[in-house]
Amino acid sequence: MKTLASFSLGLVALTLSGLAHAAGDGAFEQVERGRYLATVGDCAACHTASTPNAKPFAGGVPIETPFGRLVGANITPDPETGIGKWSFDDFQRAMSEGIGHGGKRLYGAMPFTAYTKVTREDNAAIWAYLQTVQPVHNEIESNQLPFPFNIRTSLMGWNWLNFTKGEYKPKMDKSAEWNRGAYLVEGLGHCGTCHTPKNLIGGDKDSQFLQGAVIENWVAPDITVNQHTGIGKWTEEDLMQYLKTGANRFDIASGPMAEEVDHSSQHWTDADLKAVAVYLKDSGHDSGSKAPEPIKADDKAMIAGKQIYADRCSACHTPNGQGQEGLFPRLADSALINQDHATSLIRVVLAGSRPVATKTAPTAPSMPSFDGVMSDQDVANVLTYIRNSWGNSASAVSSSDVKDLRAELKK
């Protein structure tokens, strides 16, 4: 499937190159720049379906929100079902204000709250690229929310509470590299869309920027410089390696982050990866999370969990939780393990996981599902043990948490 998709994208790329060259070198350069920027913005994540034979940017990706389902729109130049009748000003307004063609207000699932920071020049390049994409007639009903959330006029109030319009303004006391990283993280890369906690109406809690959130039954972890739950122990090189290959000495990307690495960050330039790393390590953001006292080894859950770990987990993750770099994630002294929410850990134990395979790290090891062989209490016990061993310290996992997520995953 991936081979066919890659071949299809390759044909599209050749077609785009021919069209752009025909229009002149300047147009070609702008289209190629727009292609790169669309990749940085991970537009494919919401606008290219993962189904066989799906066409690039033809829409159809379901986006589950706490209020119901939205579906990624068709953004090919098709005049009837895509953006073929849009002008660049329409596109600019959608990116910078969250208002589409004809004045239709967009839901926050389209991260215009971050894209508003993108420069008009960069939007023009993205627009030029989208004009060269193959038009696809694909009718999409984007708004599938139940009443009253399907009433778009309510977004006027949502925007008033959650949206501040304006391009990114460089900080003059920071380097050009730092500002480039800030522009990517806060704007086009829209990292906060997943990694920032949400308020009751789905807006970002800006005062907790990048401090982690639960999205679609996955934890988007704390990526502040916090030493316990964040990336405080990661170096710039660790961050670059993770974004480029999907793995480093601390972690291996899985779930939505694996998709982000696959579609987006593995294709970024080294200069942009370095800029993001510089910014994240010197952003001034710290979740303030403190390490609690670890649960004592003689606790009943810890005793039971230790035995389960020895039987089920130690062969890959090793008896001391160090894992095997590049193959099986390290569990010892791990910020991911120490997150406030254990949702991702429960999910991976129940459903298994296959981390991302990238050009630079093509081998993607898998984690088997233990759904059929471990009870809710077994899962809770082993995760409680892992979260309080080898330098980790975090709250216990309850069997009710496991039960609830198990039921959710079977829907």
C-alpha positions as CSV (number, residue, x, y, z in Angstrom):
1,M,0.0,0.0,0.0
2,K,2.8,2.4,0.9
3,T,4.6,1.5,-2.3
4,L,1.5,2.4,-4.4
5,A,1.0,5.6,-2.5
6,S,4.6,6.6,-2.9
7,F,4.4,5.8,-6.6
8,S,1.3,7.9,-7.0
9,L,2.8,10.8,-5.1
10,G,5.9,10.5,-7.3
11,L,3.8,10.8,-10.4
12,V,2.1,13.9,-8.9
13,A,5.5,15.4,-8.1
14,L,6.7,14.9,-11.7
15,T,3.5,16.5,-13.0
16,L,3.9,19.4,-10.7
17,S,7.5,19.9,-11.7
18,G,6.5,20.0,-15.4
19,L,3.7,22.4,-14.8
20,A,5.9,24.7,-12.7
21,H,8.8,24.7,-15.1
22,A,6.4,25.5,-17.9
23,A,5.4,28.6,-16.0
24,G,9.0,29.7,-15.4
25,D,11.8,29.2,-12.9
26,G,10.4,31.6,-10.4
27,A,7.1,29.8,-10.4
28,F,8.8,26.5,-10.1
29,E,10.8,27.7,-7.1
30,Q,7.6,29.0,-5.4
31,V,5.7,25.8,-6.0
32,E,8.6,23.7,-4.6
33,R,8.8,26.0,-1.6
34,G,5.1,25.7,-1.2
35,R,5.3,21.9,-1.4
36,Y,7.9,21.9,1.4
37,L,5.9,24.3,3.6
38,A,2.7,22.1,3.1
39,T,4.8,19.2,4.3
40,V,6.0,21.2,7.3
41,G,2.4,22.1,8.1
42,D,1.5,18.4,7.7
43,C,-1.5,19.3,5.6
44,A,-1.8,15.7,4.5
45,A,-2.6,14.5,8.0
46,C,-6.1,16.0,7.7
47,H,-6.6,16.3,4.0
48,T,-5.3,13.0,2.5
49,A,-7.1,9.9,3.5
50,S,-5.2,6.8,4.4
51,T,-7.5,4.5,2.4
52,P,-6.1,2.7,-0.7
53,N,-6.0,4.8,-3.8
54,A,-6.8,8.0,-1.9
55,K,-5.8,11.1,-3.8
56,P,-3.5,13.7,-2.3
57,F,-5.5,16.5,-0.5
58,A,-8.9,15.2,-1.6
59,G,-10.1,15.1,2.0
60,G,-12.1,12.5,3.9
61,V,-9.9,12.1,7.0
62,P,-12.2,11.7,10.1
63,I,-11.3,14.0,13.0
64,E,-12.8,12.9,16.3
65,T,-13.5,15.8,18.7
66,P,-15.1,15.8,22.2
67,F,-18.1,17.4,20.5
68,G,-18.5,15.0,17.5
69,R,-16.9,14.2,14.2
70,L,-15.4,16.6,11.7
71,V,-13.9,15.5,8.3
72,G,-10.9,17.0,6.6
73,A,-12.0,19.0,3.5
74,N,-11.1,18.5,-0.1
75,I,-8.4,21.2,-0.8
76,T,-7.6,20.2,-4.4
77,P,-8.4,22.8,-7.1
78,D,-11.6,21.0,-8.1
79,P,-14.1,23.9,-8.7
80,E,-17.2,22.0,-7.4
81,T,-16.0,20.0,-4.3
82,G,-12.6,21.6,-3.6
83,I,-11.1,25.1,-3.5
84,G,-11.1,25.7,-7.3
85,K,-13.3,28.7,-6.9
86,W,-11.3,30.2,-4.1
87,S,-8.9,33.2,-4.6
88,F,-5.6,33.6,-2.8
89,D,-7.3,36.1,-0.5
90,D,-9.9,33.5,0.4
91,F,-7.1,31.1,1.3
92,Q,-5.2,33.8,3.2
93,R,-8.3,34.6,5.2
94,A,-8.8,30.9,6.0
95,M,-5.3,30.5,7.2
96,S,-5.1,33.8,9.2
97,E,-8.7,34.2,10.4
98,G,-10.4,30.9,10.2
99,I,-12.9,32.1,7.7
100,G,-13.3,30.3,4.4
101,H,-14.8,31.0,1.0
102,G,-18.1,32.8,1.2
103,G,-17.6,33.8,4.9
104,K,-18.0,30.2,6.3
105,R,-16.3,30.0,9.7
106,L,-13.9,27.1,10.3
107,Y,-13.8,24.9,13.3
108,G,-10.7,24.9,15.5
109,A,-9.8,21.4,14.3
110,M,-8.3,23.3,11.4
111,P,-5.5,24.9,13.4
112,F,-5.9,28.5,12.1
113,T,-5.2,29.6,15.7
114,A,-1.6,28.6,14.9
115,Y,-1.6,29.2,11.2
116,T,-2.5,32.8,11.8
117,K,1.2,33.2,12.6
118,V,2.3,32.1,9.1
119,T,3.5,34.9,6.9
120,R,1.5,36.0,3.8
121,E,4.5,35.1,1.7
122,D,4.6,31.6,2.9
123,N,0.8,31.2,2.4
124,A,1.3,32.4,-1.1
125,A,3.8,29.7,-1.8
126,I,1.5,27.0,-0.3
127,W,-1.3,28.4,-2.4
128,A,0.8,28.2,-5.5
129,Y,1.6,24.5,-4.8
130,L,-2.0,23.6,-4.1
131,Q,-3.0,25.1,-7.5
132,T,-0.7,22.4,-9.2
133,V,-2.3,19.5,-7.3
134,Q,-4.5,17.2,-9.4
135,P,-8.1,18.4,-9.0
136,V,-10.3,15.6,-7.5
137,H,-14.1,15.6,-7.5
138,N,-14.8,14.4,-4.0
139,E,-17.8,15.7,-2.1
140,I,-17.0,16.0,1.6
141,E,-19.4,16.8,4.4
142,S,-16.9,18.3,6.8
143,N,-19.3,19.3,9.5
144,Q,-20.8,16.1,11.1
145,L,-21.2,17.6,14.5
146,P,-24.6,17.1,16.3
147,F,-26.8,20.1,17.3
148,P,-26.0,22.6,18.6
149,F,-22.3,22.3,17.8
150,N,-23.0,22.2,14.1
151,I,-24.2,25.8,14.2
152,R,-21.3,27.8,12.8
153,T,-22.4,31.1,14.1
154,S,-21.4,29.8,17.6
155,L,-17.8,30.0,16.4
156,M,-17.9,33.8,16.7
157,G,-18.0,33.4,20.4
158,W,-15.4,30.6,20.3
159,N,-13.0,32.8,18.4
160,W,-13.5,35.7,20.8
161,L,-12.5,33.4,23.6
162,N,-9.8,31.4,22.0
163,F,-8.3,33.1,19.0
164,T,-5.8,36.0,18.6
165,K,-5.1,37.0,15.0
166,G,-1.6,38.0,13.9
167,E,1.6,36.9,12.1
168,Y,4.5,35.8,14.2
169,K,6.6,38.7,15.5
170,P,10.3,37.9,15.9
171,K,11.8,38.4,19.4
172,M,14.7,40.8,18.9
173,D,16.7,39.5,21.8
174,K,16.8,36.0,20.3
175,S,18.8,34.6,17.4
176,A,17.4,34.1,13.9
177,E,17.6,30.4,14.4
178,W,15.6,30.6,17.6
179,N,13.0,32.7,15.9
180,R,12.8,30.3,13.0
181,G,12.1,27.5,15.5
182,A,9.5,29.5,17.3
183,Y,7.8,30.3,14.0
184,L,7.7,26.6,13.1
185,V,6.5,25.3,16.6
186,E,4.0,28.1,17.3
187,G,2.8,28.6,13.7
188,L,3.1,26.3,10.7
189,G,4.1,23.2,12.7
190,H,1.2,23.9,15.1
191,C,2.7,21.7,17.8
192,G,0.4,23.2,20.4
193,T,-2.6,21.9,18.6
194,C,-1.9,18.4,20.1
195,H,0.6,19.2,22.9
196,T,-1.3,22.0,24.7
197,P,-4.2,21.2,27.2
198,K,-7.7,22.2,26.0
199,N,-10.4,24.1,27.9
200,L,-14.0,23.0,28.1
201,I,-14.9,24.3,24.6
202,G,-11.8,22.9,22.9
203,G,-9.6,25.9,22.9
204,D,-5.9,25.9,23.8
205,K,-5.0,26.8,27.4
206,D,-2.3,29.2,26.3
207,S,-0.9,29.5,29.8
208,Q,-0.1,25.8,29.6
209,F,1.5,25.9,26.2
210,L,3.1,22.5,25.2
211,Q,2.4,20.9,28.7
212,G,0.7,17.9,27.2
213,A,-2.8,16.8,26.5
214,V,-4.9,13.7,25.7
215,I,-6.0,13.6,22.1
216,E,-8.2,10.8,20.6
217,N,-7.1,8.4,23.4
218,W,-3.4,9.2,23.0
219,V,-1.2,11.3,25.2
220,A,0.5,14.1,23.4
221,P,3.2,14.5,26.0
222,D,4.7,17.4,27.8
223,I,7.4,18.9,25.5
224,T,8.5,21.7,27.8
225,V,11.9,21.6,29.4
226,N,10.5,20.0,32.6
227,Q,13.0,17.4,33.9
228,H,10.4,14.9,35.1
229,T,7.7,14.8,32.4
230,G,9.2,16.9,29.6
231,I,12.2,17.0,27.4
232,G,14.5,18.6,30.0
233,K,17.0,15.6,29.7
234,W,17.0,15.6,25.9
235,T,19.7,17.4,24.0
236,E,19.2,19.3,20.8
237,E,20.7,16.3,19.0
238,D,18.1,14.0,20.7
239,L,15.3,16.2,19.5
240,M,16.6,16.3,15.9
241,Q,17.1,12.6,15.8
242,Y,13.6,11.9,17.1
243,L,12.0,14.2,14.5
244,K,14.1,12.9,11.7
245,T,14.0,9.2,12.4
246,G,11.1,8.7,14.8
247,A,13.4,7.4,17.5
248,N,16.2,8.3,19.9
249,R,17.8,7.0,23.0
250,F,14.7,8.0,25.0
251,D,11.7,7.1,22.9
252,I,10.2,5.8,19.7
253,A,7.3,7.6,18.0
254,S,4.0,5.8,17.8
255,G,0.3,6.7,17.3
256,P,-0.4,10.2,15.9
257,M,3.3,11.2,16.4
258,A,4.4,8.4,14.2
259,E,2.1,9.7,11.5
260,E,3.5,13.2,12.0
261,V,7.1,12.0,11.6
262,D,6.1,9.9,8.6
263,H,4.2,12.6,6.7
264,S,6.1,15.7,7.9
265,S,9.1,16.0,10.2
266,Q,11.4,13.3,8.6
267,H,11.2,15.5,5.4
268,W,12.2,18.8,7.1
269,T,15.6,20.3,6.4
270,D,18.3,19.8,9.0
271,A,18.4,23.6,9.5
272,D,14.7,23.6,10.4
273,L,15.0,20.6,12.7
274,K,17.9,22.3,14.5
275,A,15.9,25.6,14.8
276,V,13.0,23.7,16.4
277,A,15.4,22.0,18.8
278,V,17.0,25.3,19.7
279,Y,13.7,26.9,20.4
280,L,12.2,24.0,22.5
281,K,15.3,23.8,24.7
282,D,15.3,27.6,25.2
283,S,11.6,28.5,25.0
284,G,11.2,29.3,28.7
285,H,8.2,26.9,28.9
286,D,8.3,24.6,31.9
287,S,5.2,22.7,33.0
288,G,6.4,22.8,36.6
289,S,5.6,19.1,37.1
290,K,7.3,17.7,40.2
291,A,8.2,14.1,40.7
292,P,6.0,12.5,43.4
293,E,7.2,10.0,45.8
294,P,7.4,6.6,44.0
295,I,5.0,3.9,45.1
296,K,6.8,1.6,47.5
297,A,8.1,-1.7,46.2
298,D,6.0,-3.7,48.8
299,D,2.7,-2.3,47.5
300,K,0.4,-5.1,46.3
301,A,0.1,-3.6,42.8
302,M,3.9,-3.2,42.6
303,I,4.5,-6.8,43.6
304,A,2.0,-8.2,41.1
305,G,3.2,-5.8,38.4
306,K,6.8,-6.8,38.9
307,Q,6.0,-10.5,38.2
308,I,3.9,-9.6,35.1
309,Y,6.7,-7.4,33.8
310,A,9.2,-10.3,34.2
311,D,7.0,-12.7,32.3
312,R,5.6,-10.4,29.6
313,C,7.8,-7.4,29.1
314,S,11.4,-7.9,30.2
315,A,12.5,-9.9,27.1
316,C,12.2,-6.8,24.9
317,H,12.5,-3.9,27.4
318,T,15.1,-5.7,29.5
319,P,14.9,-6.5,33.2
320,N,16.1,-3.1,34.2
321,G,13.8,-1.2,31.8
322,Q,16.6,0.1,29.6
323,G,15.1,-1.3,26.4
324,Q,17.2,-1.6,23.2
325,E,17.9,1.6,21.4
326,G,16.2,1.9,18.0
327,L,14.2,-1.3,18.6
328,F,12.4,-1.3,22.0
329,P,11.7,1.9,23.9
330,R,13.5,2.7,27.1
331,L,11.2,2.6,30.1
332,A,13.7,3.6,32.8
333,D,13.8,7.2,33.9
334,S,11.4,8.1,31.1
335,A,9.5,11.4,30.8
336,L,6.9,9.6,28.7
337,I,6.3,7.0,31.4
338,N,6.0,9.8,34.0
339,Q,3.2,11.7,32.2
340,D,0.2,12.6,34.4
341,H,-2.0,10.5,32.2
342,A,-1.2,6.9,31.4
343,T,-3.7,6.7,28.4
344,S,-1.0,6.0,25.8
345,L,0.6,3.3,27.9
346,I,-2.7,1.6,28.5
347,R,-3.5,1.8,24.8
348,V,-0.2,0.3,23.7
349,V,-0.5,-2.6,26.1
350,L,-4.1,-3.3,25.0
351,A,-3.9,-2.7,21.3
352,G,-0.2,-3.0,20.5
353,S,1.7,-0.5,18.4
354,R,3.9,-0.2,15.4
355,P,6.3,2.7,15.5
356,V,7.1,4.8,12.4
357,A,9.5,3.6,9.7
358,T,11.5,6.4,8.1
359,K,14.0,6.7,5.3
360,T,16.8,6.9,7.8
361,A,15.4,4.2,10.1
362,P,13.4,1.8,7.9
363,T,13.0,-0.9,10.5
364,A,9.9,-0.4,12.5
365,P,9.6,-2.9,15.5
366,S,6.2,-3.7,16.7
367,M,4.6,-4.1,20.2
368,P,2.1,-7.0,20.3
369,S,-1.4,-6.6,21.7
370,F,-2.1,-8.0,25.2
371,D,-5.8,-7.4,25.1
372,G,-6.7,-11.0,25.1
373,V,-4.3,-12.3,27.7
374,M,-4.2,-9.6,30.4
375,S,-7.1,-8.5,32.6
376,D,-7.8,-4.9,33.5
377,Q,-6.1,-5.4,36.8
378,D,-3.1,-7.1,35.2
379,V,-2.6,-4.1,32.9
380,A,-3.1,-1.6,35.8
381,N,-0.6,-3.5,38.0
382,V,2.2,-3.8,35.4
383,L,1.9,-0.1,34.4
384,T,1.9,1.0,38.0
385,Y,5.1,-1.0,38.4
386,I,6.7,0.5,35.3
387,R,5.7,4.0,36.3
388,N,7.4,3.6,39.7
389,S,10.6,1.7,38.9
390,W,14.1,2.5,37.6
391,G,13.9,6.2,38.5
392,N,10.3,6.7,37.4
393,S,7.6,8.1,39.8
394,A,4.0,8.6,38.8
395,S,0.5,7.9,40.0
396,A,-0.9,4.4,40.0
397,V,-3.0,3.2,37.1
398,S,-6.4,1.9,38.1
399,S,-8.3,-1.1,36.7
400,S,-11.2,1.2,36.0
401,D,-9.0,3.4,33.7
402,V,-8.0,0.3,31.8
403,K,-11.6,-1.0,31.6
404,D,-12.9,2.3,30.2
405,L,-10.2,2.6,27.5
406,R,-10.6,-1.1,26.6
407,A,-14.3,-0.4,26.0
408,E,-13.5,2.8,24.0
409,L,-11.1,1.0,21.8
410,K,-13.7,-1.7,20.9
411,K,-16.2,0.8,19.7
